[in-house]
Amino acid sequence: MGFTYIAFYKPFDVLSQFTKEIETHKTLADHLDIATDIYPVGRLDRDSEGLLLLTNDKRLNHKLLDPKYKHPRTYWVQVDGSITEDAIQEIKNGPTIKVGKSKYKTLRCEASIIDAPSLQDRIPPIRVRKSIPTSWAMITLTEGKNRQVRKMFAAIGFPVLRLIRNSIQSLELLDLKSGEHRMVTKFDILNKEIV
């Protein structure tokens, strides 16, 4: 049996699943007509966008989700305010966030201030306040707590307005637009032939 690998740009307000929890939900089924044995590797929150990998390769799915393998995921983050290098250093050092009822010190990570990436406008658009500018950062994590990126930036005083996953391991969005997908290979994801 051959494996299928799909890179999909998950739009804002779409659940990372194929079944609706309530009738008004938008799901992957609204964008993809694929075999029933193909599932997303991990998830993106409903209010996050970007790269979602779908596959029927259970071994690869396990390798990408198991925390011990520490696979990198990179996000573009638009925040309220003009983010500073000091704030980025706090992100790199790993701020403390709340996970469940406990406090959790996030692992050190890579982060930097970036120019706004070339993206389609989000539908609906982000909230804009005339008196407060927005800015962009890029962050690469090797762990994945619930809503971690949003919590990390909130912890240093820069609430997230827009969050887009740009890459998983070696796989990148490239020229995918919101709602589009392309077939990829395991090599595209891992940059090597064998897991």
Secondary structure, DSSP 8 states (H G I E B T S, - for coil): ----EEEEEE-TT--SSSS-SSTT---GGGT----TT-EESS---TT-EEEEEEES-HHHHHHHH-GGG---EEEEEEEES---HHHHHHHHH--EEEETTEEEE----EEEEE--------SS----BTTB-EEEEEEEES---TTHHHHHHHHTT--EEEEEEEEETTEE-TT--TT-EEE--HHHHHSSS--
